[in-house]
Amino acid sequence: MMENTYVINIGRQLGSGGKEIGLRLATMFGIKCYDNELLKQAAKESGIDEGNFEVTDEKKQGTRSFFSNFIPFIGSGDIYGNPISEETLFRIQSQTIRKIAAEESCIFIGRCADYVLRNKKRCANIFISADEADRIKRLSLRRVITAQTAEKLIHQVDDQRSRYYNFYSDGTWGSADTYHLCINSSVFGIEGTTEFVARFIEQKLGIKALHPQSHDNPQHS
């Protein structure tokens, strides 16, 4: 029996335009795009302060703790004065991802959603990269920072996202054999990449875009 909902998971390098492409695809297919909104929903459903999720968002700070498996989901945000472990926060966030995916068709940006939903048949897992020069330019303009600062930030965030993904999943962040499609947005530009990915999604999931591409989304990473 075919699942009623489908999911598009987008991994991305910082400055590649991955989130902008996700927002454009969401408009085209008439579905929601979850990025930071996922943290808000996980916090709301668990009763844990959103700040706990923000601190560890797509970051892996420490090593796996034996005791983290026994920390309960409590609204106060700590137990015996200790912060909730990264692994516990990841499990809570994963529960939210699975709940959303079961209830509606949608797009998830990052957060290991492709791995969390690895058993869902109607998924399209995409990774967006871009040439470093384009990434630096896009990030410099969007955040109003120097090229040198943008380059440093790109390397820092990519490293964080890579360690986070490689720790929690059984794949390799950005590696072609981990995703259904990897594409460099510098080749076709944001609009062209969105169109290319949309056609791929239509073929893979057997669906049709409901609306033409929107051209007024702000640039995101």
C-alpha positions in Angstrom: 0.0 0.0 0.0 1.4 3.4 -1.0 2.1 5.8 1.7 -0.1 8.9 1.7 2.7 11.3 2.4 6.1 12.0 0.8 9.1 13.8 2.1 12.0 15.7 0.4 15.1 15.9 2.5 17.7 18.5 1.7 21.3 18.4 3.0 23.4 21.4 2.1 26.7 23.2 2.3 26.6 26.6 3.9 26.2 29.2 1.3 25.1 26.8 -1.4 21.5 28.1 -1.5 20.1 24.8 -0.2 17.5 26.4 2.0 16.4 28.8 -0.7 16.0 25.9 -3.1 14.0 24.1 -0.4 11.7 27.1 0.0 11.1 27.3 -3.7 10.4 23.6 -4.0 7.9 23.9 -1.1 6.1 26.6 -3.1 6.1 24.6 -6.2 4.7 21.4 -4.6 2.4 23.2 -2.2 4.0 21.7 1.0 5.7 23.1 4.1 9.5 23.5 4.5 10.9 22.8 7.9 14.2 24.3 9.0 14.3 26.2 12.3 10.6 25.6 12.6 11.5 22.0 13.5 13.3 23.1 16.6 10.3 25.1 17.7 8.0 22.2 17.2 10.3 19.7 19.0 10.5 22.1 21.9 6.8 22.6 22.1 5.9 18.9 22.0 8.6 17.9 24.5 8.2 20.8 26.9 12.0 21.4 26.8 13.2 25.0 26.3 13.9 25.7 22.6 17.3 27.1 23.6 18.5 23.5 24.3 17.8 22.5 20.7 19.4 25.6 19.3 22.6 25.1 21.1 23.1 21.6 19.6 21.5 22.4 16.2 23.4 20.3 13.6 26.4 20.3 15.9 28.1 17.4 17.7 30.0 18.8 20.7 31.0 15.8 22.8 31.2 12.0 22.6 28.3 9.6 23.2 27.4 9.3 26.9 26.4 6.0 28.5 24.1 7.8 30.9 22.4 9.8 28.1 20.3 6.7 27.4 18.6 7.0 30.8 17.9 10.8 30.8 14.1 11.1 30.7 12.2 13.6 28.6 11.4 16.2 31.2 10.1 19.7 30.8 12.5 21.4 33.2 15.4 20.8 30.8 17.7 19.1 33.2 18.0 16.3 35.8 20.0 16.7 39.0 21.3 19.9 37.7 22.8 18.4 34.5 21.9 19.5 31.0 20.0 17.2 28.8 22.4 15.2 26.6 22.8 15.9 22.9 21.7 12.3 22.1 18.4 12.8 24.0 17.7 16.1 22.2 18.5 14.3 18.9 16.0 11.5 19.8 13.3 14.0 20.6 13.9 15.9 17.4 13.8 12.7 15.5 10.5 11.8 17.0 9.1 15.1 15.8 10.5 14.6 12.3 8.8 11.1 12.1 5.5 12.5 13.5 5.5 15.4 10.9 6.4 13.0 8.1 3.6 10.6 9.0 1.0 13.5 9.0 1.9 15.6 6.0 4.1 15.8 2.9 6.9 18.2 3.5 10.5 19.3 3.1 13.1 19.0 5.8 16.3 21.0 5.7 19.3 19.1 7.3 19.0 17.6 10.8 19.8 14.1 9.5 16.1 13.8 8.4 17.1 11.5 5.5 18.6 9.1 8.0 15.8 9.5 10.6 13.3 8.7 7.8 15.4 5.9 6.2 12.5 3.5 6.4 10.0 5.8 4.6 9.6 4.7 1.0 8.4 8.0 -0.5 11.5 10.0 0.1 13.8 12.0 -2.1 17.1 12.8 -0.5 19.0 15.7 -2.0 22.4 17.3 -1.3 23.2 20.8 -2.5 26.7 21.9 -2.9 28.3 24.9 -4.7 31.6 26.3 -5.8 33.4 27.9 -2.8 33.7 31.3 -4.6 29.9 31.4 -5.1 29.3 30.3 -1.5 31.5 33.0 -0.1 29.9 35.7 -2.3 26.3 34.6 -1.3 27.1 34.4 2.4 29.0 37.8 2.4 26.0 39.5 0.8 23.4 37.8 2.9 25.1 38.4 6.3 26.9 41.6 5.4 30.3 40.2 6.3 33.8 40.2 4.7 34.8 37.5 2.3 37.5 36.3 4.8 34.9 36.0 7.5 32.5 34.2 5.2 35.2 31.7 4.2 36.0 31.0 7.8 32.3 30.6 8.7 31.8 28.2 5.8 34.6 25.9 6.8 33.4 26.0 10.5 29.7 25.2 9.8 30.5 22.6 7.1 32.7 20.8 9.7 30.0 21.0 12.3 27.3 19.7 10.0 29.6 16.9 8.8 30.5 15.7 12.3 26.9 15.9 13.3 25.6 13.9 10.3 28.4 11.3 10.4 27.9 10.7 14.1 24.2 10.2 14.1 23.7 8.5 10.7 25.2 5.5 8.9 26.1 7.7 5.9 28.7 10.3 5.0 27.7 13.9 4.8 28.0 15.2 1.2 29.0 11.8 -0.2 27.2 10.8 -3.4 26.4 7.3 -2.2 24.5 8.7 0.8 21.8 10.6 -1.2 19.5 10.0 -4.2 20.8 13.2 -5.9 23.8 15.4 -5.3 24.0 18.7 -7.3 26.2 21.7 -7.5 24.0 24.8 -7.6 26.8 26.8 -9.3 26.2 24.9 -12.5 22.6 26.0 -13.2 22.2 28.8 -10.6 19.5 28.7 -7.9 16.5 28.9 -10.3 17.9 26.3 -12.7 18.9 24.0 -9.9 15.4 24.2 -8.4 13.9 23.3 -11.7 16.3 20.4 -12.2 15.6 19.0 -8.7 11.9 19.5 -9.1 11.9 17.3 -12.3 13.9 14.7 -10.4 11.5 14.7 -7.5 8.5 14.4 -9.9 10.1 11.3 -11.6 11.2 9.6 -8.3 8.1 10.2 -6.3 5.5 10.0 -9.1 4.1 13.4 -8.3 3.6 16.7 -10.1 4.5 20.3 -9.0 1.3 22.3 -8.4 2.7 25.8 -9.0 5.4 27.4 -11.1 8.7 28.3 -9.4 8.6 31.4 -7.2 11.4 33.9 -7.9 11.1 36.1 -4.9 12.5 34.0 -2.1 15.5 35.5 -0.2 18.8 33.7 -0.4 19.5 31.2 2.4 22.2 28.7 3.1 
